[in-house]
Amino acid sequence: MSYVADDARRDLLEVVGEAADELGAALAALGAAYEQLDDLTADRLEAQLFGPLQVAYGRARATHTGFAERHGLPARTFAPGTAGAPSQGVRGFLERASDAVAEADGMLTSLQDSMLPVEVGDAELRAGLADVRERIAVLPDRTRELLRTLGR
């Protein structure tokens, strides 16, 4: 493996790790919002947002770790995300989660557009990235809908 390819794989791995960190931050924010909601709305949040995001986060981490293992690179340790101050309230947490998901999606979109996953990646990495993006694609609309109905 050339030095350039190894550096490119490390860069790719870093971006995937950063995107996973953003998804972890979004999960933390959703968890904090959940704690402040009534039972019915909390159940909606869990089913429509938290569950799908948790699966996407797990897939992002698995994609990162699998790629690192297949190419003999060190996998990173993922620290739990932080939600922020409770005073921001449910809306603030949902907006924070939405922003973090958008940031992760932007990172993964840029990575895919760069063709780096094709040039130095592998089929499993490309499938993992596509799966994560597909899973988080529904979250902005679902978040807006939940925000729209808060307090009703």
Buried (B, 14 or more C-beta within 10 A) or exposed (E): EEEEEBEBBBBBBEBBBBBBBBBBBBBBBBBBBBEBBEEEBBEBBBEBBBEBBBBBBBBBBBBBBBBBEEBEBEBBEBEEBEBBEEEBBBBBBBBBBBBBBBBBBEBBEEBBEBEBBEEBBBEEBBEBBBBBBEBBEBBEEBBEEBBEEEEE
